[in-house]
Amino acid sequence: LQLGQTVGDTAGSWAVDHYKAKFNQGDREEYPCQWKQGDVIGLACDLQAMQMLVSVNGSFVAPNGHVFDLAPDVVRSGLFAAFSCRAGTVGYNLGEVPFKYDPPAADYCAFVK
């Protein structure tokens, strides 16, 4: 990323934000999701179906759930967890400790084991 760019701005990156938008390799689309302070945002990737899913406080119900189709040619080289923000405090759990909420299915595994 270059100065001024965020996750989702560049080729091979996807992002959702609390400004009601989702970004797919630089393209912005409406995303009618509401987040508030204290919410837990979950991200899950189904590498067989090539989909990225989002949850809010454990709910994968629309408008959450399947938000992106992943590009197989991009994902072939691997996925990396990243976040960007302008202000505030963010905590993250890649699997070092048990998740507060369950993944969308039992066969999903943590980024870090």
HELIX and SHEET records of a PDB file:
HELIX    1   1 PRO A   72  VAL A   75  1                                   4    
SHEET    1   A 3 TRP A  14  ASP A  17  0                                        
SHEET    2   A 3 ALA A  21  ASN A  24 -1                                        
SHEET    3   A 3 ASP A  27  GLU A  30 -1                                        
SHEET    1   B 3 ILE A  41  ASP A  46  0                                        
SHEET    2   B 3 GLN A  51  VAL A  56 -1                                        
SHEET    3   B 3 GLY A  65  ASP A  69 -1                                        
END                                                                             
